[in-house]
């Protein structure tokens, strides 16, 4: 991830390394914000003093940040959380959401009930630290996974039924890579062997575990998806991705190479239309030199988007976007960003403005770099890049000008999430949170 362009095989960062980098990013980006506002603050100091004599007392964002970062010991429930400390957010509605935030060397769970304007501590002793990921089906039922692997190589799943105040270990694993909850119907895609810091020497089938009661009890699907998993470490071990369209229809994507394991062929993309009773293998469109990183999303059962990426190096990846209108049976190259030095001198015959800069899964913080809203509209936020948007089905991409005007500076890590075509958020580690209520105009939230 941090190697030079001439490194043919850069090492993937461990979760510990990523966590240290992101924690440092919080501090550095806050300093940049403070430096950027210093001149304006000096010019307006006199006016501010006059206004301050008559205005009601408040708690400036800088004071909130300083108090939060310097606090030692347990944080009380309800403690205000600075937006610049947020690392990952999810929303269940246009007002209610949860987020993971840095507090020194630990990770806290925060929630909001005002569309992200303010956040408060829910739990400061989570069972998994960043780069953990989270999913909430409603304000009570949530799921947490993907933190630093244990000494035994496990990455467990934790479940809450009280809004994150307490968590219990789910009987699935040993390695949980992705989770999707549609109401009380929850799926987890699971690797059945502990991960290892050594290079992977073989692949093995993955499984999908299902709970129909908010994560209380679990059972595997009747058949396993026809995909493989490697036991090597990636960021939060995201070598499997789950995309659910309805409670019965879902796709599982693997980054492991197709192979034969135990007499059965395992590929890279599987599809079920009957809740896992049966699975079909779908072709993976990514060419050999563009299949190191991948991310999948959909606007419906048949409309699939696949971002493919080359080996990462120097903050860059060659990228390609493929589209399918028939549920993954056939794919069409829609856009590409070529970087031959990263893709074995291979270039793809497409343009479109996809960014070379930035990483997608499994070299990103989570599975939420790509947000597809309709067959025409989608958003892409690669790690260490900016936010890009398409309004014509992925044929052309451009940086989101509204975010730039609202103060977002490219080069960070975070996620992009929408609850509908109008209400969305972009979280950037160390910089804060941005919100749109119409899909066009963006506001930098401040607390």
N, C-alpha and C positions, 0 to 999 in steps of 0.2 A: 504493500500500500504506500510505503514511503521510500521506495527504491528509485533508482535512476532509470531513465528511459532505455538505457542500453542493457539493463538487467533482464535476461530472457525469462526468468522465472521468479518474480518478486514474491516474497513470503506474505501470506495473509496475516494481518495483525491478530494477536490473541485478544480475547475480551478484556484482559487486564490492560494491554497496551491501548486499546481503543478508549477504555474508560479514562485512563490518564490523559490522553489527548483531549477528550471532550471536556474533562474537568478544567484543563488549562485553557481551553477555548472560552469557557464561561468567563474566566478572569480577564483574558486578553480582550475579548469583545466588549466587556464592560468598560475597560480602560479606554478603548477607542471611542465608545459612546461619550464617556466623560470628557475626553480630549476634544471631541468634535463640538461639544456644547460649550466648552470653556469660553471661547471668544464671544459667542452670543450672550452667554451669561454675564460676561464683564460689561458688555455694552448696555445690557438691560438691567443691570444691578440697581441703579438708582430708581428706575420705574418700579422694579419689583419690591423695593423697600417701601415705597409709598403705598403700593397696593396691599402689601403685607400688613400694614398697620390697620387696615380696615377689613381685610378678608378673614373668613373663618379659619381657624387652625386646621392643618392637614398633615399627613405624613408623606413627604416627598419620596419618590421612587428610590432615590439614592440612599435615604435613611433606612428604608425598608430592606434594601439589598445589604447594606452594611450590617444591620442588626441580625439579619438572617444568616449571613455568612460567618459572622464572628461568634454567634451563639454556640456555646459548648454544652453538651449534654442533650437530654431528651427534649424534643420540641413538643409543645402542647398542641393538642388537637385544636384547630382553628387558627393557628399561627399563620399570618399572611406569607405567601410564597412569591418572591420576585419572579416576574415573567422571564427574565433573562436566565434564570436557573432551570427553566423547563427544557426537557430533552425529547419528550415524546408525548403527544396528546391524542385522545380519542373523544369523540362526541356521540351521544345518543340522540340528541335533538339540537335545535338551533340555540339552546341555552345551557343544557346540562352536559358536562364533560369531566373526564379524569385525565391526569397527567403524571408522568414521572419526572422528578426534579432532583438536581444535585444539591446536597448539603454537606460540604466538606468531602469526606471519603465515603459517605453513605448516600443512599437513595431514599427519597420520601415519595409517598403518594399524596397527590393534591387533587382537589375537585373545584369545580366552578358551577355556579347556577346563574351567571349573568353573561353567558356567551363568551367567556374567556377574559372578561375585563379584570376580574380579580380571582385569585386562587388561595385556598387555605389548606393547611396540612390535615390529612385524614389519618395517616399512619407513617411514623418515622422509623419503624423497625421492620421493614419488609423482608420476606424470606429470600428475595432475589434482588441483586443490585443491577444497575445499568451495566451492560447493554440489554437488560431485560426488556421484554415487550409486554403489552397489555391489551386486553379486549374486554369490553363491557357490553352485555346485552341490554341492560337497563341500569337504573341507579343502584340496584342492590347486588346484582350477580356479575362477577368479573373473573378474569383469568389472567395469570401472570406466569411468564416462562422466559427462557432464553438468557438468563444471567450467566455469570462465570461458571464454567463446569466445575463440578465437585472433584475431589481427589480421586474418586472412583470413575470419573468420566461421565457422570450423569447430568442431565439438564431436565429437571422435573417440571411438572405443572402444578401451580397452586391455585386454589379456588376460594372465592369469597361469596358469601350470601348476605353480607351486611354492609355493602358499600365500601369494602376495603379495610374496615376496621380490624377484622381478623381473617386469617387465611388458613386453609387446610390443604394437606398434600393429596393430590389426586392419584389414584392407583393406576397410572399409566406411565409408560417410559420403556427404557431408561432415558431416551433422548427425545424431547418434544421440540419440534422445529416450527410449527405454526398451528394456530387455533382459530376457529371461526364459530361464532355463536349466532344463531337465528332464534331468538327467544330462548326457551328452555332446551332447544335442540342444539347440542354442541359437538363439534368434531375437532379432533386433534390428530395431526399427521406425525407419526412417531418412528424413530429409528430404534431397532430392537437390539442394538449392541452399543455399549459405552463408546464414547469418542476417545480418540487418542491424539497425542501431540506428535506422533510419528506419522510419516507419509503413509497414506492409505495404500494397501496392497491388494485389496479386493473390494467388491461391492456385495450388498445383501439386500433383500427386499425390505421395503418399508410397510408399515401398517397404518390403518386409520382406525382410531378409537372413537366411539360414539357414546354420548350421554343424552338421554331424553328427559333428565330431571335436574337441569342446571348444574351438572358436573358432580352430582352425588355418587352415582354409580356409572360404570363404563363397561363397554363390550366392543370387541373388534367388529368391523363390518364382515358380512358373510364371506366375502372374498377380499383378498388384498389387492391394492392397485398394482398395475404392472410397471412399477418404477423401481429404481435402485437407489441405494444410499451408500455413501462412503463414510468410514469411521473417523475421518480426519477433522481437525478443528477449523472452523471458519468463525466469522464474527457472530457470536451467539449461536453458532451452529445452525445456520439457516439453509442447509443444503436441500431442504424440501419446502415447497410452498403450496398452500391450499387456497383455492379460489372456489367459493360456494356461490351458486347463482340462486338456488332455491333449496329448501330442506332436502330434496331428493337429488338434485343435479349439482355436480361438483367436478372440479379438475384438480389433479395433483401433479405438480411439476417437480422434477428432480434435476439437480445439477451433476449427478454422477453419470459416467458414461454407460450407455446401453451394454449389457453383457448377459451371459447365461449363468445363473446361479441356482444350484440345486436342481438342475434339469429344466428350469423354467427361464424363459427370456424376460428380462426386465429392461424397460426402456426409460424414457425421460418424461413422458406426458401420458397420464391416464385420465379417463372420463367415465363417470357413472351417471345414469339417468334414473336409477331406482334405489337410491340411498345406500349404495355399496353392495347390493345383492350381486351385481355383476359389474365388471369394469371392461372398458375397451381401450386399447392402446391407440393414441393419436400421434401423428408424425410431429416431431419437433422441427420447426423450420430453421432454426439457427445453424448457419454453416459452422464447420469445425473451428475456425479461428474466431468465431463470434459466439461461442457457447460457454464461455467461462463465467460470465455473469448473465443472469436472466431475471426478468420480472414479468408477471402475467396479471392481467386484469380484464374485466368484461363489463359490458353494459347490458347484457342479456345472455340467455342460454347459448345462443349461436354466435354472438358478436364477441370475438376474442382479440385481444391486443397482446403481443409478445415483444418485449424489448430484449434484444440480445446484445452482449458486450464482450469485448476481447479481454485478454489479460490486462490487469490494471498496473499502471506504473506512472510515477511522477504526477499523480493526481488526474490521470486521463485514462480513458478507454475508448476504443473504436466502438461504435454502436449501430444498431439497426433495429427498425421497427417492422414487424410482420403483422398483417391483419388476416383474420379468418371470418367469413360470414356464414360458415356452415358447421360451427362447433368444433373446429380444429381438423376437419378432414382435409381441407386445402388451405394453403397460405399464400399471401401475396406480399412481396417486398414493397413497403410503402415509403420508407425514408431511411437514410443511412448517413452516418458521420464517420468517414474513413480516417484511419491513422495507420498506414501500412507498417510502420515500425513496431506496432503493437499487435498486428494481425497477420504475421508471417508474409508480409508483402501482398496480402490479399485485399482488394478493394471491391466494394459492391456497387452495382450500377444504379445508384439512387442518390438524391440530394434531399433537401427538405429542412435543413437548419437544426437537426439534432445536435446537441452539444458533445464535443469530444471530451471536454472537461467533466470530471465527476464520475462516481462509481454507482453501480446498481447492485442489488443483492446477488451473491452473498457477501459482498464487500461493503455494504452499507449498514446503517444502524438498525434497519428493520425492513419489513416487507411493504412499507407505505411510501415508496418513491413515486409510484404511478397511480394516478387516480383517474379512472375513466367514468365519465358522467353519461354520455350518450354515444351513439355511433359516430358522431362528429367531434365531440368535445372531450378533451383529456388534458391532464396536467402531469408534468414530470419534474421531479426535484432530486436529481442525483446527488449523493453525498459529495461535499466539497465543490459544489457548483451552484448555479442559480435555479430559479423556477421557470420552466418553459411551458407554453400552452399551444394547443392546436385547436382550431375550430373547423377544420375541413377533413376530419377523419385521419389525421396523422400525416398528411402529405407535406404540410409545412409546419414548422415549429418556430416560435419566437420567444425571447424573454418576456416575462409579464411586466409591461411598462408600469402598470399601476402599483406593483410591489416595489419597483425601483423608486418611484416617486414617493412612496410611503416609507422609504428608508431601508429596505432590505438590500444588503450588500452580498453579492455572490461569494461563494467560497466556504459556506458553512455546512453543518450536518443538521438533519432534522426530518420532518415529515410533512406531507400535505394530505388533508382529509376534508371530505365534503359529506354533508348529510343529505343534501339535495342539490339541484342545479344552481341555487343562489347562495347557500350558506356554506362557507368553507373557511379553513384556517391553514396557515403555514407556520410551523414552529421551527425556529432556527436556534440551535444551542448557543448560548452566550449572547444572543441578540434579542430574543423575545418572541412575541406572537403577533401575527397579522390576521385580520379577519375581513371577509367580504360578505355582504348581504345581498348582492345582486350579481355575483360572478364577474364583475367588471372593476368596480372601485374597491380599493383596499385601505384599511386603517391599521396603523401600528398601535396596538394596545399598550397601555402604560400603567403600571401599578408599583 
